């Protein structure tokens, strides 16, 4: 299954001309492209799908969704474990 997972943008930068972000998914950090939501900034919560931020959402909605995904056991399935 492939889900859009909410995460918090902790850093925004450019890589090869693309606006990118370091995103925190409750302690698991991944990189995401911000091309679809160029207005996103550090501190915002976004839904990330296959490495792309596809929408911005409220902190309340993001945290509720993350908790539901944790309860379903889907977070690790979607994000994997943090690599050292």
C-alpha positions in Angstrom: 0.0 0.0 0.0 1.2 3.5 -0.7 0.0 6.3 1.5 0.4 10.0 1.7 2.0 10.6 5.1 2.0 13.9 7.0 5.4 15.2 8.1 6.8 18.4 9.5 9.2 20.4 7.4 12.4 21.1 9.4 14.6 22.5 6.7 14.1 23.9 3.2 16.9 24.1 0.6 17.6 23.9 -3.1 19.1 20.8 -4.8 19.8 20.9 -8.5 17.3 23.7 -9.0 14.5 22.0 -7.0 13.0 23.3 -3.8 13.5 20.4 -1.3 12.9 19.8 2.4 14.0 17.7 5.2 10.8 16.3 6.7 10.3 14.8 10.2 7.8 12.0 10.4 7.8 11.6 14.2 11.5 11.0 14.5 12.0 9.4 11.0 13.6 12.0 8.7 13.3 11.9 4.9 13.8 14.2 2.0 10.9 15.5 -0.1 10.5 17.7 -3.1 8.4 20.9 -2.6 7.7 21.6 -6.3 3.9 21.1 -5.9 3.7 23.3 -2.8 6.3 26.0 -3.3 4.8 28.1 -0.6 5.7 25.5 2.1 8.2 26.6 4.7 10.0 25.2 7.7 7.5 24.5 10.4 4.7 23.6 8.0 3.1 20.2 7.9 2.7 18.6 4.5 1.3 15.3 3.1 4.2 13.5 1.5 3.6 11.0 -1.2 6.4 9.1 -2.9 8.9 11.8 -2.0 6.7 14.8 -3.0 4.9 17.2 -0.8 1.4 17.3 -2.3 -0.5 19.5 0.2 -0.1 21.6 3.3 -2.3 20.8 6.4 -2.7 22.0 9.9 -0.6 20.7 12.8 -3.8 19.3 14.4 -4.8 17.3 11.3 -1.2 16.1 10.8 -0.8 14.8 14.3 -4.2 13.1 14.3 -3.3 11.3 11.1 0.1 10.3 12.3 -1.4 8.8 15.4 -4.0 6.8 13.4 -1.2 5.5 11.1 0.8 4.5 14.2 -2.2 2.6 15.6 -2.6 0.8 12.3 1.1 0.0 12.2 1.4 1.7 8.8 4.2 4.2 9.6 7.1 1.8 9.6 5.6 0.0 6.5 5.5 3.3 4.6 8.7 5.0 5.8 10.9 2.1 6.9 13.3 2.5 9.7 15.7 5.4 10.1 19.0 4.5 8.5 22.2 5.4 10.4 
